[in-house]
């Protein structure tokens, strides 16, 4: 592809807010969304009436106009939605940056809220979907008859090939889970606060779909997360330090499918992430060497390893060596998922990871590494996806 010129330093995160993360919220998706948005708006030091833009996921059930009505917001001049599940997370921030940079909105709230444990459970698979012959559903016909019905089963195909091709082991996947849970254990907002695990715990956890153990799979959570984006200039008036969106990128690579891109020449990498990495690094002039911490999308542990490879933290097939000896924990070369990630804190489709990326730049994470200048945040894997580089304001 031709080199893209991204939006360098054109947006800022000024507000982050969330509900508690639970397994049974006891309230509607809409109430969760409104609570998260209220908290983010308060954190930004603005009023609901100043919000004139909103971005969410196509999968979200909470209409922008209902959010605005319940918040007491005024007129909306911008609203947008991003498709492809967890791959949308960082794309919502990109949409917001585009809006404030173009002058079509001043303050944009990006949000995601659901009862994904007590309500509709994504992990249960696609068995209950109507057999409608649409372009979006037709691809299920290639693998559903063979029993590949759940996200875990789709990822297991990829994970099996990765193990075979690079000599990795289930314990290498387990090191991601152990690091996440170690960080979650020190985060009072995390579901698994004070509940670390060992590698032995990971190996003893039951099989879901080989080679995935239970502790390779992210949580199903109830909760909401919201983020307020504006221009770097307006961010100077915010009560908290503005977090600059150094660059944002989306990518869907050749042969892209929704979690089942099995027909490429190789299925052991994530070319959509490589595509995004090229955009981020060329826009910012940064490289993996300039990143002090990262939020790596961790809905399934096997998919964290190739992300590290695609972004250049290590060579192809060498992530198993990179994550050894505590490199991804506090004090290591690249602390990841310092909030506990989706395995340890909550699964809010990656939006809680963006919030943690902002806290890392602000210096307010419960697991704050020293000297953080730039943070990488990635969104969903094996789908059309997105990513951010966040940094300190000048």
N, C-alpha and C positions, 0 to 999 in steps of 0.2 A: 504494500500500500504506500501511497505518497505520505510524506511527513506532514503531520497536522500541527498547526499553530494553536495552542490552547489558550485559555484565559488565565494569564499569569497575574496573581495577586489582585484579582478583580472582585473578590467577595470576602466576607468575614462572618464567622459564627459568633454571635453575641449572646445567645441564650440557649440553655439546655434545661430540659425538665422531663420528669418521668413520674409515673405512678409507682407504687410498690410492685414487685414482680412476684407472682404467686401461681398457684395451681387451681385456684377457685376464687376469682375476684369478687363474685357476688353482685356484679353490676354489668351494665351493657357495654358493648364495644364503644358506643358513642360516648358514654360517660367517661370511660378510660381515656379516649382521645381528647376530650375537652379538659380533663384534669391535667394531662401531660402538656397540652398547649398552654393552659393557664400558668403552669409552673415555668415553662420556657419563656413565656412573655414577661413574667415577673423577674426572672433571672436577667433578661435583657434590659430591664429598667424602662420598659415602654408600657403603654396601655393597649388593650385590645383594639381600640379605635385606630391605632397607628398601623395595625396589620392590614396590608392591602394585597397580599398574595399568599397562596397556599399550594403545597405540592405533597402528593402522597403516592401510594402504589395503586395500580389497577386492581390489585387484590384486596385493598382496604374497603370495608363496608360502610365507612363514615363519610358521607358527602360533604364537600367543602362548605356548601351553603348551610348545612346543619351545624357544622363546627362554628362558622361565623355567627350564626344566630344565637347559639348557646354561649358563646364567648362575649357577645355584645360588641362584636367587631362592626366596623362600618362597611363601606363599599369595597368590593374586591375588584382589582384591575388585572389580576393574573391568577390563573389556576391551571394546574397541569397534573398528569398522572404518568407514572413510569411502569412499564410492564415487566414481566419475567421474574416474579417472585423476589427472592432475596437479592438477585442481581440488580434490583432497582435502587437499593439503599443509597449508595453514593451518588447515583443518578439524580435523586431528588435534590441533593445539594447542588449538583451541577445546574439543574433547571433553575434553582433559586438564584444562583450566581449569574446566570444568563439574564434573568429577569431584572435584577437590581442593576446590573451593568448596562442593560439596554434602556433603563429608566422607565420601565413599565410598571415597576413596583418599588416601594421603599423598604418594607420589611416583609419577608416571606417566611411563613411557618411551614416546615417540613415535618410530617407526622406519620406514625404507624401505630395502630392499636388493635388488639384483638383478644378474644378469649380462646387461645389456641390449645389450651388444655381442657378447660371445662366446656368449650363449645366445639366448633369444627376442628378436628385434629388432622393436620396435614400429613402426619406420619402414617395415618391409616391407609393411605393409598388411593387409587383411582377406581376402585371397584364400583362405587356408587355413582359414577358419572354416567349421564345418559349416553347411549351409543349413537350420538348424532354425528353424521359424516361431515364435519367441518374441517377446514384446512388445519385448524389448531388441534383438533382431536385425532385426525387421521393417523398421525405418527404412532399412536398407541398400538395400532394394529400390527406393527412390526415386532413388538416384543411382549405385549400383554398376554397373547395366547401361550407364551412360553413361561408364564408365571412371574414376569418382572412387573410387579404391580405397585410397589412402594418405593419411596426415595431410597431407603436402605438397600433394596435389591438393585436399583440402578447404579448406586455408588459401588456396590460390591463388585460389579463387573470391572469397573475402572481400577479399584483397589487390587483386585487379583492380578491384573496385568501389570500394575506398577510393582507389586511384589516380585513377580516373575522376571520382569525386565531389569530391575536394578538391585535385586538381592536384598531388598529391605525385608523386615520382619514385622509381625504384629506388635512386638515390643516397641518398634520405632513409632508406630501409630500411637501406642500407649503413652509415649513421652509427651505428646501434645496434650493429651487428657490430664496427665499428672501436673504439667505446668499450669494449665488453665485452673485446675482445682486448687492448686497451691495458692494462686493469686485470688481466687474466689474466697478462699478461707479467711482472707484478711479484708474482705470487702463486705461491710455490714449490709449493703443493698443486695448482695448476691443470694440466690436461693440456697447455694451450698456454702454459705458463710460458716466458718469454723468446721468445715467437713472436707479436709484434704484427702487425697487417695494416694496409694503407692502403686508402683508398676505391677506388683503382685495382685493388688485389688483389680487392676485393669484386666490382667490375664485370667483371673478367676471369674470375672463377670460373664454372664451367659451369652451364648451366641444369639445374634439377631439374624444376620445372613452372613455366612462365612465369606470373607475374613473379618467381618465387623462384629466386635463384642458390643454389649450394651453400653459400655463406657466409651465407645467410639462415636456414639450418636448423641446429638445435642438434645436439649430439653424440649418439652412442649410447655409453653408459658402463657399465662394471662398477664396483660400489662400494656402500657402505652409509653411511647417515647416521642418527644418533639424537640425541634431545633429551630432557632430563629437565625435567619441569614439577612445581612444587609451589606452596604458598601463599606470598604475600609475607612472611608472618610467619616461616615456616621458612627462607625464602631468606636471612634475616638471618644465619643460622649457616653459610651456604655459604662455601667458601674463595674463590670468585670473586664479583665484584659481581653481584647478582641483576638480571635484565633483566625489567622489569615488562611483562606483556601488558596494555597500556592498554585494548585492545578487540580482539575477534575477531568475524568475521562470515562467514556463508555466504549464497549467493544463487543462485537459479535463476529467471530472468525469464520472463515470458509468451512462449510460442512457443519455449521452450528445447529444443534438441536437442544431441546429442553431436557438436560440431564442424561441424554442418551446419544451423545455424539460418537457412536461406535463405528462409524463408517469412514473415518479418516484413515490416512496411512498409518498414523500412530495414535493410540488412545491413552498413552501414559503421560501426556502433558496437558496443559490448559492454554492453548494458543490464544484464546480470548484475553487471558490475563497477560500474556506476552505482548499482545497488541496494545493493551492499556499501558503496560510498563513503558513501552516505547514512546507513547504520547506524553506520559507524565515526566519522564526523564528529559525528553527533548524540549518540552515547554519550560521546565524549571532550570535546566542545566545541572540538576542534581543526579545522583546515582545512589545505588544501594548503600554505598559507603557513607553517605550523608544522612542516613536515617538512624535515629537513636532508639526508636521503639516502633512497634507495629501492631495494628489490630488486623489479624489474619482471619478471614471468615472461616468459621470452624463448625459448620453444621455436621460434618463428619470428619474425623481426624485424618483419614488418608489424603484428603484434599488440601490440607495445610502444607504438606510437603512440596508438591509441585508449584504451589504459589511462591514459596521461598525461592524456588529455582527460576521461575519465570521472571521474577523481579530482580534477579541477579545477585541475591545474597549468597548463592552457591551455584555450582554447575549442575547440569542435568544429572539426576540420579544421585546427587551427593547431599541431599537434604538430611538423610539419615545420619550423616556424619556431622552436619552443621548443628543439629538439635541435640547432639550428645553433650554430656558434661555440663548441663545447666546453661547452655548458650541462650536459651529462650526464656530463662527466668531472670528475676531481678539480680543484677550484678553480672549478667551474661552479656554477650555481644549484642543481642537483639531481644530484649524483653518483649514478649507478645501477649496480647489479651490480658492486660494488667487488671482488668475488671473481673476476670474469670471467663470472659468470652461467652459464647452461646452454650457451651458445655457447663460452665460454672455459674455465671450470673443469670442470664435469661436468654431465651430465643425470641427476640423482637425483630426478626428479619434483618438483623444487622444494624438497625438504627441505634441501639444501645452501644454498639461498638463505635459509631461516629461520635456519640457523646463522650465516650471514654477517650477517644483521640483528642477531643477538645480539652478535656481535663488534663491530659498529659502535657499539652502545650501550655495550659494555664499554670501547671505545676500543682494541681490539686487532686491527683489520683491518690487513692488509698495505698497504691503500690507505686509511688512516684520514683522513677529512675533519676539519676543525676544528669544534668546537662542536656536536657531534651530541647532540641531546636526544631527538628522536623519529625513528623509522624506519618507513616503510611497507613491508610485504612482501605481494606478491600471489601468488596461485596460478594454476592453468591457465586458459587463455582458450578461448572458444567452447564451454565446457562449464559445468555447474553448478560453482560455484567458491567461493573463500574468500580472506580477507585478514586481516592483522594490523596493528595499530599497536603498536610496541614503544617503551619509554621507560625512563629511568633510575629507580631506586628513590629514594624521598624521603629 
